[in-house]
Structure formats: structure tokens, C-alpha cells
């Protein structure tokens, strides 16, 4: 499925996700990525799904949700990889605008040096760009970018986009202990974000199992430093260090809908239990999917998460 949710979003309310990139095609292989390490690293844009296919799936899902009176605040491009690798992204956004629901795109911003990418995003209502660091060495260590990408060009592209974009532009900085949480790194990053002048600057920490299992979350002191540094130069700063909640939607097929969510969004065990209860389905569905190697359980910060096995996703994508 291309569509998943709606899911509870810490920034967007009730978000109907659009997975317009198959696993795991990306420009980065971030150490904290909840989907896992990148399988296909590329900066070349191409077609993955047609805009009509995306529009039809979204429309069908909206019709299902209207019957259950489910609220949708945003249609959000937040896929298995980098959404701007989709060469039809702009066309899909224009088609979806007809549905009268706000459109969000969460991008790592790595292709915003490309004028065509910036133009594709212009019709979105809300765009989040990632700026984890402006230090070349730190950026390389945390985001592990494609070898042909240049951080200076990416920052320039973000700045150019910010000057023309009429929607709501926000930034996000994912902090990792002993990687990009030093005073110097935070100060330099905040200065660049100030020049971009986002409506909101988000500071995040990994709340779901990351690609690198030994990764650590910054201390409370580091988070407080980050907030103080950002707030000293930016008007609107928010730290997101908690999970989004348990209110995941169910409308028709429990297994299909659950797998579509887990493909891009690991869920805590309690969230899965609540979802299954809504669907009047027993936990043996999960046990069966684990036995088949489709799902796996991962412990992270004393929480049990259900994750879709990326090898299984890749095999399904090839078939």
C-alpha cells in the first residue's frame, strides 16, 4: 500500500501518510533512521508510482475514513526514503490539492539545490526540512550522505526555497549524543536556521529504534542547552522528545493497515494492542507475522516496538 494511517503526529495532528518511495531508496543513510540503513543510495530522481495511482489510493482511503468519521488534518509525504527523489512529486501534490486537505512534505532537504525539486514543493502547505548540522564532518557522521552531495549547496538550496515558499516552512534538528549536541555545533546550526526564518524550529531526539543500535539520546542538560541556544536567536522553538501517542486509525483490513503503518513507522507494543482491539483482532495475528519473518520485536529504552523487517519489504518490492 502507498497509503498508511491516519496516524497521530506530534506536529500535524491526524496525518494520512503517503509512502511514495519504496524501501529503502534515499540520499542519506542516517544513523538514527527508524526504517533502518539505506539499501539504495541515490540522488537521481525517477518515477516510482504514478500521480494517478497515488491520487486514487488517497481518494479511496478518504472515502473509507469518512464512513467511520475519522479526521484527517494533513496528507503527508513521509515515505520509506527521501520523498523528493520522486520525479512526479509536484504533479502528485497538484492532484491531491483537489481533495481540499492540507498537504505536508517531510524532506531531508538534500535535493533542494535542484530548482526542479524546489518548484515541486511550492504547492505544498507545510514543508519540514532537516538541518542536523552545518559542520561538514558532523553532517557526514550523522546523516551519512550520498558521496556527490555538498552541504554548502544544500544549505543554499534551503535558503533559496525559504525566500519563495508561501506555505509553512519548519526545520527539524535530530540530536544524537556526542555527535551534534555540542555547544559549538548547536550555535552554528541555530545561526543558519535563523537566516532561513522558519515558522517553527523543532529539536528532536530518537524515540524509536534507530539504524545504529548503540546510538544514545542527549542528556537533559544537552537538550536544555539546545533549547536555550535556539531560543536566543529564533522566535519559535519546540523540543519533541516524547512519542506521539497510541491513537492509530483502523478502517477495514487489520493486517493490511497495520503493515502499511509499520512499513514506515515502528509502533510501540501498547499502540499495536490498542489498534488490534479497535479491529477486534487477537495478538496471534502479530505472532504469525513474526513467525513468517515479516515483523520483528525490538527493545528500545525499555519499550517494546514492532517493526516491519526491511528485508521482507525489499523482497516484496522486487516481486
Rosetta silent file (secondary structure, phi, psi, omega in degrees, C-alpha in Angstrom):
SEQUENCE: XXXXXXXXXXXXXXXXXXXXXXXXXXXXXXXXXXXXXXXXXXXXXXXXXXXXXXXXXXXXXXXXXXXXXXXXXXXXXXXXXXXXXXXXXXXXXXXXXXXXXXXXXXXXXXXXXXXXXXXXXXXXXXXXXXXXXXXXXXXXXXXXXXXXXXXXXXXXXXXXXXXXXXXXXXXXXXXXXXXXXXXXXXXXXXXXXXXXXXXXXXXXXXXXXXXXXXXXXXXXXXXXXXXXXXXXXXXXXXXXXXXXXXXXXXXXXXXXXXXXXXXXXXXXXXXXXXXXXXXXXXXXXXXXXXXXXXXXXXXXXXXXXXXXXXXXXXXXXXX
SCORE:     score description
SCORE:     0.000 S_00000001
   1 L     0.000  141.668  176.130    0.000    0.000    0.000 S_00000001
   2 L   -83.140  -28.138 -173.546    1.094    3.547   -0.767 S_00000001
   3 E  -103.183  144.586  173.695   -1.166    4.992    1.941 S_00000001
   4 E  -144.920  150.225  179.348   -0.981    4.433    5.704 S_00000001
   5 E   100.591 -157.050    6.542   -2.844    5.793    8.699 S_00000001
   6 E   -63.984  148.070  176.337   -4.138    8.230    9.690 S_00000001
   7 E  -118.674  155.669  175.686   -1.547    8.189   12.445 S_00000001
   8 E   -73.263  126.768  179.756   -1.143   10.574   15.384 S_00000001
   9 E  -113.981  135.957 -179.491    1.531   13.144   14.515 S_00000001
  10 L   -69.622  -16.565 -178.464    3.281   15.282   17.089 S_00000001
  11 L  -116.958  -24.206 -169.965    3.334   18.177   14.619 S_00000001
  12 L  -120.141   10.224  179.623    0.464   17.607   12.208 S_00000001
  13 E    73.355 -124.855  178.284   -2.424   16.207   14.214 S_00000001
  14 E   -94.218  110.517 -172.070   -4.110   13.366   12.311 S_00000001
  15 E  -112.627  124.362  172.923   -1.830   12.596    9.376 S_00000001
  16 E   -92.372  110.720 -173.341   -2.648   10.312    6.440 S_00000001
  17 E   -79.387  144.769  176.780    0.758    9.138    5.278 S_00000001
  18 E  -119.878  114.176 -177.136    1.816    8.791    1.642 S_00000001
  19 L   -97.644   80.274 -172.532    4.656    6.340    1.075 S_00000001
  20 L   -88.480    4.696  177.860    5.786    7.479   -2.380 S_00000001
  21 L  -129.927  127.928  179.126    9.275    5.902   -2.181 S_00000001
  22 L   -73.490  163.213  179.443    9.863    2.131   -1.821 S_00000001
  23 L   -71.846  147.384  -24.691   12.314    0.763    0.756 S_00000001
  24 L  -115.095   83.648 -176.081   14.979    1.865    1.164 S_00000001
  25 E   -97.187  116.563 -174.642   15.800    4.412   -1.555 S_00000001
  26 E  -154.019  165.676  175.380   17.351    7.550   -0.106 S_00000001
  27 L   -90.889  -16.951  179.651   20.010   10.228   -0.450 S_00000001
  28 E  -123.653  165.909  168.236   21.105    9.658    3.153 S_00000001
  29 L  -136.081   69.054 -171.671   21.614    6.693    5.458 S_00000001
  30 L   -59.863  142.266 -177.261   21.088    8.464    8.785 S_00000001
  31 L   -68.317  -19.902 -177.892   22.365    6.723   11.885 S_00000001
  32 L  -103.555    6.398 -174.075   19.054    7.373   13.652 S_00000001
  33 L   -60.896  130.623 -178.765   16.681    6.353   10.845 S_00000001
  34 L   -76.542  -12.369  179.318   13.729    4.330   12.149 S_00000001
  35 L   -87.760  -21.175 -177.690   13.438    2.475    8.829 S_00000001
  36 L   111.492 -176.676 -178.716   16.991    1.113    9.002 S_00000001
  37 L   -66.888  149.305 -179.210   20.098    1.508    6.861 S_00000001
  38 L   -70.946  131.216  179.333   19.657    2.675    3.267 S_00000001
  39 L   -87.738  -39.664 -179.030   19.609   -0.143    0.732 S_00000001
  40 E  -125.751  105.176  179.534   19.759    2.019   -2.404 S_00000001
  41 E   -91.583  124.095 -178.166   21.704    5.279   -2.121 S_00000001
  42 L  -155.898  158.202  170.098   20.999    7.689   -4.965 S_00000001
  43 L  -121.868    7.578 -179.436   20.491   11.347   -5.847 S_00000001
  44 L   -89.156  122.586  178.829   18.865   10.604   -9.214 S_00000001
  45 L   -77.781  145.732  175.969   15.156   11.364   -9.338 S_00000001
  46 E  -158.612  176.319  178.691   12.813    8.957  -11.111 S_00000001
  47 L   -85.488  134.448  174.747    9.229    7.711  -11.182 S_00000001
  48 L  -113.185  -52.743  174.927    8.176    5.221   -8.535 S_00000001
  49 L  -130.811  147.647  179.686    4.369    5.471   -8.562 S_00000001
  50 L   -74.836  149.926  176.818    2.236    7.482  -10.957 S_00000001
  51 H   -56.005  -36.266  179.210    0.426   10.561   -9.609 S_00000001
  52 H   -64.932  -40.587  179.013   -2.880    8.979  -10.662 S_00000001
  53 H   -63.078  -43.377  178.781   -2.111    5.821   -8.662 S_00000001
  54 H   -64.704  -46.107 -179.391   -1.324    7.902   -5.575 S_00000001
  55 H   -60.232  -43.970 -178.133   -4.411   10.077   -6.035 S_00000001
  56 H   -64.756  -41.215  179.071   -6.712    7.070   -6.457 S_00000001
  57 H   -65.974  -41.516  179.056   -5.380    5.345   -3.323 S_00000001
  58 H   -64.057  -45.427 -179.248   -5.699    8.514   -1.262 S_00000001
  59 H   -60.013  -43.951  179.744   -9.235    9.146   -2.543 S_00000001
  60 H   -63.134  -41.661 -179.669  -10.312    5.585   -1.759 S_00000001
  61 H   -66.141  -40.968  178.282   -8.859    5.806    1.739 S_00000001
  62 H   -61.120  -40.837  178.157  -10.573    9.134    2.404 S_00000001
  63 H   -61.985  -40.798  177.358  -13.898    7.605    1.358 S_00000001
  64 H   -63.174  -43.557 -175.467  -13.360    4.723    3.810 S_00000001
  65 H   -70.451  -30.296  177.823  -12.440    7.110    6.621 S_00000001
  66 H   -63.668  -32.598  179.731  -15.459    9.323    6.023 S_00000001
  67 H   -67.788  -29.556  179.494  -17.694    6.333    6.794 S_00000001
  68 L  -101.161    7.574  178.028  -16.044    5.973   10.207 S_00000001
  69 L    57.702   36.802  176.928  -15.922    9.755   10.721 S_00000001
  70 L   -79.594  135.481  179.949  -12.120    9.712   11.016 S_00000001
  71 L   -85.380  140.484  173.383  -10.495   13.138   10.977 S_00000001
  72 L  -126.929  120.983  178.363   -7.611   13.950    8.609 S_00000001
  73 L   -92.671  -35.993 -178.572   -5.606   17.121    9.187 S_00000001
  74 E  -143.155  148.234  163.281   -2.865   16.551    6.596 S_00000001
  75 E   -96.799  117.144 -168.508   -1.924   14.351    3.670 S_00000001
  76 E  -119.283  121.945  172.123    1.755   13.817    4.420 S_00000001
  77 E   -79.377  103.379 -178.722    4.539   12.623    2.134 S_00000001
  78 L  -146.501   77.504 -168.087    6.684   10.719    4.639 S_00000001
  79 L   -93.109 -169.456  177.834    7.926    7.581    2.861 S_00000001
  80 L   -68.549  -19.449 -179.996   10.469    4.780    3.238 S_00000001
  81 L  -137.302 -151.175 -178.633   13.092    7.031    1.654 S_00000001
  82 L   -86.155  116.654 -172.734   13.528   10.643    0.543 S_00000001
  83 H   -61.238  -28.376 -177.492   10.217   11.915   -0.958 S_00000001
  84 H   -77.842   -3.777  171.378   11.827   14.397   -3.363 S_00000001
  85 H   -69.899  -16.948  177.043   13.502   11.527   -5.235 S_00000001
  86 E   -75.729  111.747 -175.884   10.043   11.058   -6.771 S_00000001
  87 L   -69.538  -15.290  178.422   10.197   12.974  -10.046 S_00000001
  88 L   -99.821   12.860 -175.669    6.378   13.196  -10.067 S_00000001
  89 H   -56.173  -46.347 -179.128    6.112   14.701   -6.592 S_00000001
  90 H   -61.505  -41.080  179.273    4.951   18.100   -7.850 S_00000001
  91 H   -66.308  -38.849  179.502    2.294   16.549  -10.084 S_00000001
  92 H   -65.421  -40.722  179.443    1.036   14.373   -7.227 S_00000001
  93 H   -61.909  -44.141 -179.584    0.755   17.382   -4.918 S_00000001
  94 H   -62.724  -40.449  177.949   -1.256   19.303   -7.513 S_00000001
  95 H   -64.446  -45.077 -176.695   -3.645   16.372   -7.997 S_00000001
  96 H   -68.230  -24.345  178.414   -4.119   15.884   -4.260 S_00000001
  97 H   -58.762  -26.825 -179.471   -4.876   19.574   -3.737 S_00000001
  98 H   -63.310  -20.534 -177.057   -8.253   18.866   -5.365 S_00000001
  99 H   -80.815   -9.670  175.042   -9.236   16.874   -2.275 S_00000001
 100 L    75.020   20.864  177.202   -9.249   20.006   -0.118 S_00000001
 101 L  -116.744  139.400 -178.747   -6.928   18.665    2.603 S_00000001
 102 E   -59.561  146.957 -176.855   -3.655   20.337    3.522 S_00000001
 103 E  -116.922  129.888  179.142   -0.524   18.688    2.136 S_00000001
 104 E  -118.662  148.906  174.635    2.723   18.242    4.076 S_00000001
 105 E  -132.187  126.387  176.281    6.134   17.021    2.947 S_00000001
 106 E  -106.886  108.310 -173.757    8.843   15.886    5.352 S_00000001
 107 E  -122.702  150.352  174.802   12.157   16.041    3.484 S_00000001
 108 L   -80.631   -1.571  173.206   15.798   15.754    4.452 S_00000001
 109 L    71.377    5.437 -172.785   16.341   18.755    2.120 S_00000001
 110 L   -67.450  -18.373 -179.244   19.307   17.093    0.413 S_00000001
 111 L  -109.733   11.572 -178.013   17.985   17.839   -3.098 S_00000001
 112 L   -72.128   -6.700  170.682   16.816   21.424   -2.546 S_00000001
 113 L   -69.303  -17.369 -179.399   19.833   22.670   -4.508 S_00000001
 114 L   -87.656  120.429 -178.840   17.837   21.440   -7.545 S_00000001
 115 H   -57.778  -38.375 -179.679   15.454   24.128   -8.844 S_00000001
 116 H   -62.948  -38.299  178.033   13.001   21.464  -10.066 S_00000001
 117 H   -65.261  -44.531  178.880   12.762   19.996   -6.556 S_00000001
 118 H   -60.994  -41.469  178.848   12.108   23.416   -5.059 S_00000001
 119 H   -64.306  -37.974 -179.709    9.397   24.056   -7.638 S_00000001
 120 H   -62.576  -30.881 -176.657    7.762   20.688   -6.887 S_00000001
 121 H   -86.585  -10.414 -172.659    7.401   21.647   -3.227 S_00000001
 122 L   -61.856  -28.537 -176.932    5.944   25.099   -3.838 S_00000001
 123 L   -91.200    0.818  174.697    2.320   23.895   -3.845 S_00000001
 124 L   -73.992  158.149  178.981    2.582   22.073   -0.510 S_00000001
 125 L   -91.561  -27.692 -174.300    1.015   23.707    2.542 S_00000001
 126 E  -146.873  126.082  179.766    3.636   22.601    5.077 S_00000001
 127 E  -130.699  130.402  174.843    7.234   21.550    4.472 S_00000001
 128 E  -108.055  126.984  177.268    9.748   20.312    7.028 S_00000001
 129 E  -114.193  142.010 -176.216   13.445   20.486    6.117 S_00000001
 130 E   -94.610  129.105  173.024   16.157   18.716    8.070 S_00000001
 131 L  -134.873   90.946 -177.808   19.229   20.566    9.312 S_00000001
 132 L   -81.357  -30.587  177.760   21.108   18.307   11.714 S_00000001
 133 L  -167.226  154.835  173.613   24.372   20.208   11.467 S_00000001
 134 L  -108.806    5.965  174.761   26.147   22.716    9.248 S_00000001
 135 L   -89.264  122.575 -174.840   29.558   21.216   10.029 S_00000001
 136 H   -54.802  -42.524 -177.626   30.652   19.047    7.107 S_00000001
 137 H   -68.386  -45.306  179.492   32.275   16.419    9.319 S_00000001
 138 H   -65.721  -44.643  177.356   29.351   16.148   11.735 S_00000001
 139 H   -54.766  -44.601  179.452   26.837   16.108    8.857 S_00000001
 140 H   -64.040  -36.023 -176.846   28.749   13.239    7.273 S_00000001
 141 H   -75.115  -37.086 -174.726   28.830   11.276   10.509 S_00000001
 142 H   -91.262  -39.199 -176.333   25.166   11.632   11.450 S_00000001
 143 H   -97.585  -16.587  178.740   23.384   11.767    8.064 S_00000001
 144 L    43.157   67.086 -172.991   25.852    9.644    6.044 S_00000001
 145 E   -76.484  163.127  170.787   25.021   11.373    2.734 S_00000001
 146 L   -56.427  142.252 -173.259   25.482   10.252   -0.850 S_00000001
 147 L   -61.013  -21.665 -178.222   29.058   10.966   -1.930 S_00000001
 148 L   -91.050   -4.687 -179.082   28.092   13.555   -4.553 S_00000001
 149 L   -80.741  144.873  178.038   26.121   15.755   -2.152 S_00000001
 150 L  -122.601  123.959 -176.640   27.613   19.012   -0.882 S_00000001
 151 H   -60.469  -39.866 -179.070   26.359   20.500    2.381 S_00000001
 152 H   -61.213  -38.155  178.049   27.008   24.085    1.265 S_00000001
 153 H   -69.906  -36.211  178.733   24.795   23.585   -1.804 S_00000001
 154 H   -64.763  -47.067  179.505   22.060   22.015    0.318 S_00000001
 155 H   -61.392  -42.236  177.554   22.036   24.952    2.751 S_00000001
 156 H   -61.025  -40.644  178.689   21.965   27.383   -0.166 S_00000001
 157 H   -64.244  -40.831  177.204   19.022   25.459   -1.649 S_00000001
 158 H   -62.656  -43.759  179.979   17.099   25.600    1.640 S_00000001
 159 H   -63.077  -42.344  178.070   17.701   29.347    1.876 S_00000001
 160 H   -63.404  -40.832  179.190   16.515   29.882   -1.711 S_00000001
 161 H   -63.579  -41.333 -177.498   13.420   27.789   -1.064 S_00000001
 162 H   -63.397  -27.111 -178.843   12.605   29.754    2.085 S_00000001
 163 H   -75.525  -23.718 -174.874   12.582   33.002    0.114 S_00000001
 164 H  -110.572  -24.303 -174.480    9.911   31.787   -2.323 S_00000001
 165 L   -69.460  130.062 -177.281    7.789   29.267   -0.419 S_00000001
 166 L   -97.383   -9.563  179.228    4.386   30.671    0.608 S_00000001
 167 L   -85.983 -160.720 -179.334    3.341   27.828    2.885 S_00000001
 168 E   -93.418  117.357 -179.931    4.520   26.980    6.391 S_00000001
 169 E  -104.844  127.893  177.079    8.213   26.097    6.486 S_00000001
 170 E  -126.986  158.291  175.041    9.662   24.370    9.556 S_00000001
 171 E  -116.085  156.007  173.051   13.070   22.932   10.349 S_00000001
 172 E  -136.074  137.883  177.173   13.992   19.881   12.353 S_00000001
 173 E  -123.878  115.068  178.101   17.268   19.009   14.022 S_00000001
 174 E   -90.414  118.809 -177.204   17.670   15.467   15.295 S_00000001
 175 E   -95.102  134.946  177.287   20.125   15.420   18.164 S_00000001
 176 L  -125.986  133.285 -176.897   22.371   12.442   18.895 S_00000001
 177 L   -56.019  133.343  176.855   24.584   12.247   21.964 S_00000001
 178 L    61.634   21.918  178.574   28.241   13.112   21.343 S_00000001
 179 L  -121.831  -61.953 -178.564   27.554   13.722   17.675 S_00000001
 180 L  -130.586   22.206 -175.578   25.804   17.061   17.052 S_00000001
 181 L  -106.621   15.772  177.027   24.833   18.172   20.564 S_00000001
 182 L   -75.496  158.701  178.921   27.907   20.242   21.445 S_00000001
 183 H   -58.080  -44.757 -178.312   27.534   23.949   22.229 S_00000001
 184 H   -62.607  -46.927 -179.256   29.568   24.884   19.143 S_00000001
 185 H   -62.816  -45.283 -179.115   27.563   22.687   16.780 S_00000001
 186 H   -63.707  -41.637 -179.231   24.227   23.867   18.156 S_00000001
 187 H   -63.480  -45.368 -179.248   25.250   27.536   17.997 S_00000001
 188 H   -66.864  -40.022  179.077   26.389   27.325   14.381 S_00000001
 189 H   -65.559  -42.382  179.862   23.308   25.384   13.292 S_00000001
 190 H   -60.868  -37.420  179.638   20.979   27.844   15.027 S_00000001
 191 H   -63.048  -41.417  178.731   22.586   30.765   13.170 S_00000001
 192 H   -68.432  -41.105  179.136   21.859   29.159    9.797 S_00000001
 193 H   -63.181  -36.162  176.837   18.300   28.311   10.799 S_00000001
 194 H   -58.205  -41.091  179.995   17.807   31.956   11.819 S_00000001
 195 H   -65.826  -28.559  178.892   18.691   33.010    8.257 S_00000001
 196 H   -77.865  -28.449  176.038   16.063   30.605    6.929 S_00000001
 197 L    57.850   59.627 -179.869   13.482   32.100    9.302 S_00000001
 198 L   -73.790  159.118  174.840   11.181   29.071    9.733 S_00000001
 199 L   -66.392  -29.893  179.616    7.728   29.285   11.267 S_00000001
 200 E  -152.191  139.063  173.355    8.938   26.705   13.812 S_00000001
 201 E  -112.591  116.424 -178.321   12.287   25.118   14.625 S_00000001
 202 E   -98.702  137.159  172.003   11.935   21.623   16.053 S_00000001
 203 E  -111.316  121.803 -175.537   14.575   19.895   18.136 S_00000001
 204 E  -121.235  161.946  170.291   14.078   16.135   18.192 S_00000001
 205 E  -131.406  154.018  179.356   15.659   13.054   19.717 S_00000001
 206 L   -63.006  120.257  179.029   15.308    9.451   18.503 S_00000001
 207 L  -111.347   -3.125  177.791   12.185    7.994   20.110 S_00000001
 208 L  -127.376  159.791 -176.150   12.007    4.817   18.009 S_00000001
 209 L   -54.106  123.741 -176.050   14.635    2.116   17.379 S_00000001
 210 L   -89.159  170.765  178.937   17.382    3.657   15.185 S_00000001
 211 L   -62.016  -38.655  178.827   19.501    2.193   12.398 S_00000001
 212 L  -100.382  111.107 -171.725   22.536    2.164   14.693 S_00000001
 213 L   -65.150  -22.793 -177.536   21.611    0.250   17.878 S_00000001
 214 L   -89.644    2.777  179.041   24.345    1.840   20.047 S_00000001
 215 L   -61.136  143.177  179.721   23.129    5.377   19.397 S_00000001
 216 L  -122.839  147.778  178.037   22.341    7.379   22.544 S_00000001
 217 L   -80.683  142.595  178.044   19.917   10.209   23.231 S_00000001
 218 L   -59.347  156.016  178.444   21.416   13.501   24.505 S_00000001
 219 L   -70.587  165.450  176.021   21.252   14.243   28.214 S_00000001
 220 H   -59.010  -36.848  178.463   18.656   16.568   29.727 S_00000001
 221 H   -62.714  -43.218  179.394   21.429   19.144   30.115 S_00000001
 222 H   -64.917  -41.046  178.467   22.265   18.950   26.406 S_00000001
 223 H   -64.233  -40.418  177.573   18.599   19.284   25.447 S_00000001
 224 H   -64.222  -41.669  176.518   18.241   22.306   27.704 S_00000001
 225 H   -59.736  -44.002 -179.470   21.366   23.839   26.137 S_00000001
 226 H   -60.491  -44.993 -179.460   19.935   23.219   22.678 S_00000001
 227 H   -63.625  -43.442 -178.757   16.652   24.886   23.579 S_00000001
 228 H   -65.456  -41.790  179.925   18.382   27.907   25.135 S_00000001
 229 H   -65.895  -46.800  179.776   20.739   28.338   22.179 S_00000001
 230 H   -64.666  -43.793 -177.306   17.983   28.039   19.589 S_00000001
 231 H   -66.162  -23.594 -179.784   15.609   30.283   21.553 S_00000001
 232 H   -70.222  -20.892 -178.883   18.242   33.004   21.809 S_00000001
 233 H  -124.226  -10.533 -176.754   18.109   33.563   18.037 S_00000001
 234 L  -121.624  145.693 -176.902   14.772   32.018   16.957 S_00000001
 235 L   -76.875  -40.188 -172.931   11.220   33.041   17.841 S_00000001
 236 L  -125.311  108.276 -178.155    9.517   29.633   17.825 S_00000001
 237 E  -128.451  137.948  178.005   11.379   26.603   19.135 S_00000001
 238 E  -140.914  134.590  173.626    9.955   23.293   20.344 S_00000001
 239 E   -93.578  131.828  174.622   11.598   20.161   21.695 S_00000001
 240 E  -117.124  106.304 -177.628    9.957   16.861   20.741 S_00000001
 241 L  -128.344   12.443 -179.171   11.263   14.092   22.954 S_00000001
 242 L  -121.805  162.758  176.704    8.120   12.034   23.517 S_00000001
 243 L   -74.158  161.921 -172.288    6.150    9.515   21.480 S_00000001
 244 L   -81.262  -11.714 -178.796    3.115   10.671   19.533 S_00000001
 245 L   118.240 -168.764 -172.818    0.530    8.561   21.355 S_00000001
 246 L  -121.545    4.422 -171.763   -1.474    5.434   20.642 S_00000001
 247 L   -86.673   70.119  176.925   -4.418    6.643   18.561 S_00000001
 248 L   -89.929  141.086 -172.647   -3.713    4.859   15.258 S_00000001
 249 L   -82.932  148.812  171.977   -6.670    4.521   12.907 S_00000001
 250 L  -132.082  136.305  178.874   -8.380    1.346   11.742 S_00000001
 251 L  -131.307  -35.318 -175.896  -10.998    1.231    8.993 S_00000001
 252 L  -145.830  -60.463 -173.235  -11.192   -2.121    7.191 S_00000001
 253 L  -114.829  109.129 -172.091   -8.350   -4.706    6.980 S_00000001
 254 H   -59.634  -49.974 -176.514   -6.309   -5.066   10.189 S_00000001
 255 H   -64.668  -47.579 -178.027   -3.285   -6.861    8.726 S_00000001
 256 H   -61.943  -45.570 -177.750   -3.011   -4.703    5.617 S_00000001
 257 H   -69.059  -39.989  179.941   -3.407   -1.428    7.505 S_00000001
 258 H   -64.078  -44.890 -179.759   -1.041   -2.418   10.299 S_00000001
 259 H   -65.771  -33.608  178.658    1.683   -3.483    7.857 S_00000001
 260 H   -67.188  -34.773  176.535    1.286   -0.270    5.863 S_00000001
 261 H   -71.266  -48.943 -175.290    1.913    1.757    9.045 S_00000001
 262 H   -66.896  -18.663  177.113    4.792   -0.412   10.250 S_00000001
 263 L   -61.105  -30.260 -176.756    6.487   -0.142    6.851 S_00000001
 264 L  -126.956   -7.282 -169.577    7.439    3.440    7.686 S_00000001
 265 L  -145.440   91.280  175.586    6.530    3.910   11.342 S_00000001
 266 L   -52.725  142.301 -178.209    7.580    1.466   14.106 S_00000001
 267 E  -120.041  142.044  173.529    4.866    1.184   16.766 S_00000001
 268 E   -66.909  154.344 -177.035    5.137    0.535   20.477 S_00000001
 269 H   -58.944  -39.147 -179.388    3.587   -2.712   21.662 S_00000001
 270 H   -66.247  -33.301  177.030    0.842   -0.888   23.584 S_00000001
 271 H   -66.735  -39.659  178.425   -0.110    1.040   20.419 S_00000001
 272 H   -65.562  -40.858  179.131   -0.369   -2.212   18.468 S_00000001
 273 H   -61.171  -42.345  178.793   -2.531   -3.739   21.200 S_00000001
 274 H   -66.318  -40.800  177.659   -4.927   -0.774   21.060 S_00000001
 275 H   -60.243  -46.564 -179.355   -5.006   -0.957   17.253 S_00000001
 276 H   -63.945  -35.381  178.153   -5.852   -4.680   17.347 S_00000001
 277 H   -64.121  -41.207  176.512   -8.570   -4.029   19.908 S_00000001
 278 H   -60.937  -37.052 -177.322  -10.162   -1.462   17.557 S_00000001
 279 L   -86.684    1.856 -178.316  -10.028   -4.046   14.782 S_00000001
 280 L    54.584   45.468 -176.312  -11.441   -6.779   17.061 S_00000001
 281 L  -125.380  145.101 -176.541   -8.351   -8.854   16.262 S_00000001
 282 L   -89.705  164.498 -178.078   -6.201  -11.013   18.545 S_00000001
 283 L   -66.093  -17.518 -179.740   -2.434  -10.852   19.133 S_00000001
 284 H   -62.602  -18.839  172.561   -1.980  -14.145   17.260 S_00000001
 285 H   -61.353  -44.057 -179.678   -2.027  -12.043   14.073 S_00000001
 286 H   -67.774  -44.571  178.884    1.240  -10.476   15.265 S_00000001
 287 H   -56.902  -41.347  179.381    2.708  -13.806   16.329 S_00000001
 288 H   -64.439  -40.548 -179.830    2.003  -15.175   12.864 S_00000001
 289 H   -69.909  -32.118  175.849    3.671  -12.213   11.132 S_00000001
 290 H   -69.581  -43.683  178.884    6.711  -12.573   13.398 S_00000001
 291 H   -60.269  -33.017 -179.934    6.932  -16.310   12.633 S_00000001
 292 L   -82.490   -4.319 -179.911    6.891  -15.508    8.903 S_00000001
 293 L    80.788   10.838 -178.952    9.741  -13.023    9.324 S_00000001
 294 L   -81.610  -38.847  177.615    7.566  -10.090    8.260 S_00000001
 295 E  -118.211  160.619  172.456    7.660   -8.365   11.653 S_00000001
 296 E  -144.740  153.956  176.000   10.148   -8.315   14.491 S_00000001
 297 E   -97.635  136.441  178.722   10.170   -7.078   18.069 S_00000001
 298 E  -132.747  134.000  176.594   12.892   -4.643   19.132 S_00000001
 299 E   -93.718  131.807  179.801   13.545   -3.269   22.616 S_00000001
 300 E  -145.515  118.152 -178.068   14.475    0.412   22.808 S_00000001
 301 L    50.407   51.548  175.348   14.656    2.416   26.048 S_00000001
 302 L    65.593   12.446  175.344   12.645   -0.179   27.987 S_00000001
 303 E  -113.925  144.353  174.388    9.859   -0.140   25.369 S_00000001
 304 E   -95.947  126.462  178.739    8.986   -2.988   23.005 S_00000001
 305 E  -113.839  145.782  170.676    8.482   -1.877   19.395 S_00000001
 306 E   -99.278  128.808 -176.309    7.031   -3.782   16.456 S_00000001
 307 E  -130.165  140.894  174.356    8.993   -3.166   13.260 S_00000001
 308 E   -78.956  129.216 -177.567    8.474   -4.398    9.737 S_00000001
 309 L   -64.170  119.872 -175.647   11.501   -6.398    8.648 S_00000001
 310 H   -64.224  -31.105  176.906   13.233   -4.338    5.945 S_00000001
 311 H   -63.538  -39.779  177.216   14.468   -7.493    4.202 S_00000001
 312 H   -63.708  -41.663  179.676   10.868   -8.616    3.881 S_00000001
 313 H   -62.590  -42.348 -178.663    9.886   -5.193    2.494 S_00000001
 314 H   -65.596  -40.143  178.467   12.678   -5.324   -0.081 S_00000001
 315 H   -63.914  -42.088  178.791   11.700   -8.824   -1.195 S_00000001
 316 H   -64.038  -36.943 -178.266    8.053   -7.738   -1.601 S_00000001
 317 H   -67.990  -31.849 -178.425    9.143   -4.681   -3.576 S_00000001
 318 H   -77.046  -24.455 -176.303   11.154   -6.815   -6.023 S_00000001
 319 L   -81.808    0.000    0.000    8.233   -9.194   -6.687 S_00000001
